Amino acid sequence: MEKATEFLSFTLGNVTLSGFVTPEELARIESGEVVDVLLRGVIAVHGDVGEDVPLGDVACTFIGGELSPFAPPRGG
C-alpha cells in the first residue's frame, strides 16, 4: 500500500480539516470519482478558536471532488 504523502485541506463552515491521502487517492478525488478514503492524521481547527484538535484517521467519502456527508450504498 502506498504511503499517505499528499496533503489535503478543506473548510466546512468555520472549521478547517487537514490530513493526508495517498497519491492514488488524491488523483481519484481530483478526477471527481466517488471514492472512499481514510484521511490520515486529521487535524481540525475552528476559525474562532484557532487551536488544533487532532482527530486521528477519519473515513471520508468524496463525490465529484467534494467531501460528501453521504456514503454511497454498499453492494449486497
Secondary structure, DSSP 8 states (H G I E B T S, - for coil): -----EEEEEEETTEEEEEEE-HHHHHHHHTT--EEEEEEEEEEEETTT--EEEEEEEEEEEETTEEESS------
